[in-house]
Amino acid sequence: MNGSTNTSTITIPARIFFHNLLAPYSQRGNPEDAKYSVTMLISKDDPEVKNRIDAALDAAREKGIQGKWNGIAPQRPAIPLYDGDDVRANGERFSQEAAGMYVLTASSREKPEIVDTALQPISDESAIYRGAYIYASITFFSYSRSGKKGIGCAINAVMKHRDAEPFEGGKVTAAQAFTSVIRQLATTNAGPPPFEAGQTTMQTITGGAKI
């Protein structure tokens, strides 16, 4: 790590890998433990971003030494940054989307602001999905609890700036699912929607496949 900055709050470009930005989630099912969170992919092709992350981690480490760690830094503090080409803590490999990427997880008990490039709140929940490109404001912080010492990451705000092909397994919107079907129906019925029942068949819509 380097010490080029004394702030632990930075803004970085990333791509959504997984998220619970629209509603808090608790792995234990306890509402009191629920948090908003986002796991992001950060390209290894942009070393300047990694340098800023390292510097912010350094700043959080220094604050930890002066505060929660009582003057002594842990030898290997846990951090929420992983190598997407390596394996997870449990020994499993990351999915193929993480190849050539760093993987960073940030969370918050308070809902982060989610805006577009005009800084207007995004009200369409389908606009936030796995694979969307964002800028994320994050803050690294030190912690010491239950005998564990490390550096965590809080998500402050998210600005979506570009659409992309959703990652496999991501939520499919109605527009993505049915636009081609509506076009096929319009061709078959020679007119705009809505269409009357019985004017076409499911085999026509699905290209002849029986379902």
N, C-alpha and C positions, 0 to 999 in steps of 0.2 A: 504494500500500500504506500501511498505517498501523502504528504501533508500540505498540498497546494491550496487548501481552503480550510477555514475553521468553522464551516457550517455543515450541519448534518441534514439539512433540508435541500433537496435538489428537484429539478424537473427533467424527466428523461423521456425519449421516444421509445415506444414498445408496442408489442402486439398482444392482445388478450389470449392467454392460454386456457385458463379456467377463471370463473368469477362467480361471486355472490355479491355483486354491486347493487342489485335492485332490491334485495331483501336479505336480512342477516341470517346466518346459518350457524348451527351448533352441531358438531360431530356427535356430542353426547345427548343431543335432543333436549338440552336444558336451555330455556329461553334466556336465562341470566348469563350464559356463556356465549350467546349468539354474537357473531361479528359479521361485518361487511368485509369482503376480501377480494383480492384479484391476484392471480398468478400470471406474470408477464414474461414474454420472451424478448430478449435483448440481443441484437445481432452482434456476433463477434467481429464482424467486418467494420465496426465503428469503435476503434479503441478509445476515442476521446470520451465516449459515454462511459465505458468501463473505468477510465481514469477518474471521472467525476464520482462514480459510485464508490470507488476505492477511497477517494479523499473524504467523502461523506462518512464512510465506515470508520476511517481514522478519527474524524471529529467526534463521532459517537463513542469511540473507544476512549478518547481522552476525557470526555465528559463522564464516562463510566468510572475511570480511575479517580477522578476528583469527587465523584458522588457515590453511587451505589456499590462500587467495588472497594471502597475504603482505602484507596491509594495503591491497590495491587490489582493489576490486570490478570485475568485468567490466561493460562498459557495458550489454550485453543478455544476462544469463545465461539459459541455457536452463532452462525450468521444465516440469514434467509436467502443467500445467493448460492446457486448451484450451477454446475457445468452440465448443459444439456446433452453433451456427448459422453458423459460419465454415467454413473449409476446413482439412484436415490439412496437415502440413508438406509432403507430396508433391503438394499441389494438389487432392486429391480431397475431396469433401464427405463429412461424416459421414452415417450412415444416419438415417432419419426418427426413430428413438427418441431421438436426441440433440438434437432441436429443442427450444429453450427450456431447455437444460441446459448446465452446464459439464461437461467431461470430464476426469477425473483418473485417472492411472495410478500404482499403487504396487506395489512388488515386494519380495521378500526371499529370501535363500538358505535361510533356516530356515522351516519350515512354520508359518504363523500359527495361533494357536488359533481354532477356529470353534465358537461356542457358540450356545445358544438363549437366550431371555429369562430362563430360570432358571439361566443360566451353566453349563448342562450341555453337554458336548461333543456335537456333532451327528455321529452315526454313519451316518445315512442320506445317502449321497452325492447322491441325487436331490433332497434338500432345498435344495441349493445350485445355483442355475441362473440363466441370464440372465433378468433381470426381477425377481428376489427383492429385497425391501427389507432393508437391513442398516444397522447402525452400524459404522463402521470406525475403529479406532485407528491413526493414521498419524503418521509422523515425517518432517519435511523435513530434508534435510542438504545441505551444500555438497560439491562434488567438483571435482577438477582432474586430468584424466587424458588422455593422448594429445593434449595441446594444447587440450583442450576444458574449459571451466569452466561450471558451472551448479549447479542445485539439483535433487536427486532426491527421491524420496518412498518411504519404507519402510512396508510394511504390517505392523503388530504383531499385531492380533487383529481378528476379525470376529464380530459378534453379529447373527444373523438375527432380525428381529422381525416380519416380515409377508410372507405369500405374495401373489402377484399373477399375472396372466396372463403366461406366459413370452413373451419376445420371439420373434418369428419367427426360425426357424433355431436356436433353443435345443434342448437335448436333451429329448425327450418321454419321460416315464416310462411304465412298463407300466400303472400305474393310470390315467394320463391317456388312454392309447391304447385300453385295453380295457374300461373300466368300462361304457360304453354298449353295447358288444358283449355283455358278460356279461348285462346287463339284457335285451337282445333275445333272447339264448339262453334265459334263464329264462322269458320270456314264451312263446317258441315251444315249449319243452319242458315247460312247466308244472311246473317244479321247480327246486330249487337246483342249482348245479354240484357235482361235475363232470358233464359231459354225454357221452353215448355218441356215437361217430362214426356218421354216417349219419342222425342224427335231424333234422338241418337242413341247409341248403345255404348256400354262400357268397353266393348271390344274395339269400337272405333276410337274412343278416347285413348286407350292404352296400346294402340297400334296392333290390335288383333290378339293381344294376350288375354287368355281367359282367367278371370279372378273370381 
